[in-house]
Amino acid sequence: MSLPKAFVEHPATAGETYGQHCRRALRVAATLAGASMAALVHALIPALFTTRASDTIFELHDDLKRVRASQKPA
């Protein structure tokens, strides 16, 4: 696969342009990084961020399910 093709082929399968796909992937990455940091702090100090990581994961899961459902043909 050529490099330029790699930038458009997968996003197209998700019904997105490269820019849209890039923004969504970066948002997911940032969200997971925040959840990871909350889990790390919670591991050290259990009274802090008691549900933040799991809440974030559930919210992200729901969001990705909505995105996937909107991409399926009618």
N, CA and C of each residue as an Amber inpcrd file, in Angstrom:
protein
   222
   0.8580000  -1.1830000   0.0000000   0.0000000   0.0000000   0.0000000
   0.8970000   1.2370000   0.0000000   0.5570000   2.1760000  -0.8550000
   1.3340000   3.4070000  -0.9130000   1.0120000   4.2770000   0.2990000
   1.9540000   5.1040000   0.6760000   1.7600000   5.9640000   1.8390000
   0.5760000   6.9130000   1.6660000   0.4400000   7.6130000   0.5250000
  -0.7420000   8.4860000   0.3790000  -2.0540000   7.7080000   0.4940000
  -2.1000000   6.5040000  -0.0490000  -3.3140000   5.6940000   0.0260000
  -3.6260000   5.3220000   1.4720000  -2.5920000   5.0960000   2.2690000
  -2.7770000   4.7320000   3.6770000  -3.4530000   5.8520000   4.4670000
  -3.3020000   7.0860000   4.0060000  -3.8940000   8.2200000   4.7130000
  -5.3730000   8.4130000   4.3990000  -5.8670000   7.8000000   3.3360000
  -7.2640000   8.0120000   2.9710000  -8.1000000   6.7390000   2.9930000
  -7.4710000   5.5880000   2.8350000  -8.2400000   4.3520000   2.7060000
  -9.0140000   3.9970000   3.9750000  -8.3360000   3.9130000   5.0990000
  -9.0350000   3.5550000   6.3400000 -10.0540000   4.6150000   6.7610000
  -9.7070000   5.8990000   6.7770000 -10.7370000   6.8860000   7.1290000
 -11.9720000   6.7810000   6.2430000 -11.7750000   6.4810000   4.9740000
 -12.9200000   6.3540000   4.0610000 -13.8150000   5.1970000   4.4720000
 -13.2280000   4.1110000   4.9870000 -14.0530000   2.9800000   5.4270000
 -14.8980000   3.3540000   6.6320000 -14.4820000   4.3730000   7.3620000
 -15.2400000   4.8630000   8.5150000 -16.1490000   6.0300000   8.1260000
 -16.1920000   6.3560000   6.8220000 -17.0410000   7.4450000   6.3600000
 -16.5150000   8.8160000   6.7360000 -15.2020000   8.9360000   6.8600000
 -14.5870000  10.1970000   7.2820000 -13.4670000  10.5840000   6.3290000
 -13.1520000  11.8620000   6.3390000 -11.9550000  12.3270000   5.6550000
 -10.7660000  12.0680000   6.5710000  -9.5650000  12.2540000   6.0310000
  -8.3740000  12.0840000   6.8740000  -8.4180000  13.0370000   8.0690000
  -8.7710000  14.3020000   7.8300000  -8.8030000  15.2890000   8.9180000
  -9.8200000  14.9390000   9.9860000 -11.0080000  14.5070000   9.5640000
 -12.0370000  14.1170000  10.5390000 -11.5690000  12.9210000  11.3690000
 -10.9920000  11.9500000  10.6810000 -10.5310000  10.7490000  11.3740000
  -9.3840000  11.0800000  12.3370000  -8.4930000  11.9420000  11.8890000
  -7.3680000  12.3560000  12.7270000  -7.8590000  13.0570000  13.9920000
  -8.7980000  13.9830000  13.8380000  -9.3330000  14.6930000  15.0100000
 -10.0210000  13.7360000  15.9780000 -10.8140000  12.7990000  15.4400000
 -11.5040000  11.8430000  16.3050000 -10.4870000  10.9640000  17.0530000
  -9.4850000  10.4660000  16.3380000  -8.4750000   9.6030000  16.9530000
  -7.6720000  10.3630000  18.0130000  -7.3480000  11.6240000  17.7450000
  -6.6150000  12.4160000  18.7350000  -7.4720000  12.6890000  19.9720000
  -8.7770000  12.9140000  19.7590000  -9.6730000  13.1220000  20.8930000
  -9.7660000  11.8550000  21.7500000  -9.8640000  10.7070000  21.0950000
  -9.9050000   9.4370000  21.8340000  -8.5980000   9.2450000  22.6010000
  -7.4790000   9.5200000  21.9620000  -6.1740000   9.3640000  22.6150000
  -6.0510000  10.2730000  23.8400000  -6.4790000  11.5230000  23.7020000
  -6.4070000  12.4630000  24.8240000  -7.3360000  12.0320000  25.9560000
  -8.5160000  11.5460000  25.5940000  -9.4730000  11.0830000  26.5970000
  -8.9080000   9.8940000  27.3630000  -8.3090000   8.9560000  26.6380000
  -7.7160000   7.7870000  27.2920000  -6.5070000   8.1690000  28.1450000
  -5.7330000   9.1540000  27.6900000  -4.5880000   9.6170000  28.4820000
  -5.0600000  10.2140000  29.8010000  -6.1380000  10.9940000  29.7460000
  -6.6980000  11.5660000  30.9740000  -7.2110000  10.4950000  31.9040000
  -7.8920000   9.4940000  31.3570000  -8.3910000   8.3800000  32.1830000
  -7.2280000   7.6110000  32.7950000  -6.1840000   7.4420000  32.0310000
  -4.9990000   6.7370000  32.5250000  -4.3490000   7.4850000  33.6880000
  -4.2590000   8.8020000  33.5570000  -3.6730000   9.5940000  34.6460000
  -4.5540000   9.5360000  35.8970000  -5.8700000   9.5800000  35.7110000
  -6.7790000   9.4800000  36.8490000  -6.6160000   8.1310000  37.5290000
  -6.4740000   7.0640000  36.7380000  -6.2840000   5.7280000  37.3180000
  -4.9590000   5.6380000  38.0680000  -3.9350000   6.2860000  37.5470000
  -2.6310000   6.2780000  38.2190000  -2.7130000   6.9970000  39.5580000
  -3.3310000   8.1660000  39.5690000  -3.4930000   8.9090000  40.8280000
  -4.3480000   8.0930000  41.7960000  -5.4110000   7.4800000  41.2850000
  -6.2860000   6.6700000  42.1360000  -5.5350000   5.4840000  42.7370000
  -4.6330000   4.8960000  41.9670000  -3.8450000   3.7710000  42.4890000
  -2.9930000   4.2040000  43.6760000  -2.4730000   5.4140000  43.6270000
  -1.6040000   5.9150000  44.6980000  -2.4080000   6.4750000  45.8700000
  -3.5180000   7.1360000  45.5630000  -4.3740000   7.7350000  46.5930000
  -5.8120000   7.3130000  46.2800000  -6.2460000   6.1820000  46.8230000
  -7.5440000   5.6140000  46.4620000  -8.7480000   6.5330000  46.6650000
  -8.6520000   7.5250000  47.5290000  -9.7840000   8.4190000  47.7680000
  -9.9960000   9.4100000  46.6240000  -9.0230000   9.5380000  45.7370000
  -9.1330000  10.4810000  44.6210000  -9.5460000   9.7600000  43.3420000
 -10.3310000  10.4370000  42.5260000 -10.7380000   9.9220000  41.2130000
 -11.3030000   8.5030000  41.3090000 -12.2270000   8.3020000  42.2340000
 -12.7230000   6.9570000  42.5190000 -13.4410000   6.3030000  41.3360000
 -14.0670000   7.0820000  40.4860000 -14.7660000   6.4850000  39.3460000
 -14.3890000   7.1280000  38.0140000 -13.4560000   8.0440000  38.0250000
 -13.1640000   8.8260000  36.8150000 -12.7300000   7.9520000  35.6460000
 -11.8120000   7.0360000  35.8460000 -11.3180000   6.2180000  34.7350000
 -12.4370000   5.3480000  34.1640000 -13.1670000   4.6730000  35.0140000
 -14.2320000   3.8020000  34.5150000 -15.3550000   4.6200000  33.8820000
 -15.7140000   5.7630000  34.4670000 -16.7360000   6.6230000  33.8650000
 -16.3170000   7.0580000  32.4590000 -15.0560000   7.4320000  32.3220000
 -14.5350000   7.8750000  31.0290000 -14.5990000   6.7470000  30.0090000
 -14.2340000   5.5520000  30.4180000 -14.2650000   4.4110000  29.5050000
 -15.6890000   4.1270000  29.0420000 -16.6400000   4.1500000  29.9670000
 -18.0410000   3.9200000  29.5960000 -18.5490000   5.0120000  28.6480000
 -18.2050000   6.2680000  28.9220000 -18.6300000   7.3710000  28.0630000
 -18.0180000   7.2410000  26.6690000 -16.7380000   6.8960000  26.6200000
 -16.0600000   6.7370000  25.3440000 -16.6780000   5.5700000  24.5610000
 -16.9710000   4.4950000  25.2470000 -17.6070000   3.3440000  24.6040000
 -18.9550000   3.7440000  23.9980000 -19.7660000   4.4450000  24.7640000
 -21.0710000   4.8940000  24.2610000 -20.9110000   5.8120000  23.0510000
 -19.9420000   6.7180000  23.1100000 -19.6970000   7.6430000  22.0050000
 -19.2730000   6.8860000  20.7470000 -18.3720000   5.9320000  20.8980000
 -17.9000000   5.1780000  19.7430000 -19.0050000   4.2910000  19.1700000
 -19.8890000   3.7730000  20.0170000 -21.0310000   3.0090000  19.5180000
 -21.9520000   3.9000000  18.6800000 -22.1730000   5.1430000  19.1430000
 -23.0030000   6.0880000  18.3840000 -22.3670000   6.3950000  17.0310000
 -21.0590000   6.6000000  17.0200000 -20.3540000   6.8960000  15.7730000
 -20.4860000   5.7150000  14.8270000 -20.2440000   4.5310000  15.3210000
 -20.3200000   3.3400000  14.4740000 -21.7360000   3.1580000  13.9130000
 -22.7400000   3.3620000  14.7490000 -24.1190000   3.2120000  14.2990000
 -24.4630000   4.2370000  13.2190000 -23.9280000   5.4390000  13.3270000
 -24.2240000   6.4720000  12.3280000 -23.5080000   6.1960000  11.0080000
 -22.4950000   5.3510000  11.0270000 -21.7350000   5.0460000   9.8140000
 -22.3180000   3.8710000   9.0370000 -23.1920000   3.0890000   9.6720000
 -23.7620000   1.9240000   8.9900000 -24.7910000   2.3880000   7.9740000
 -24.7810000   1.7470000   6.8060000 -25.7810000   2.1260000   5.7970000
 -27.1900000   1.8010000   6.2710000 -28.1300000   2.6280000   5.8680000
 -29.5260000   2.4440000   6.3000000 -30.1700000   1.2550000   5.6390000
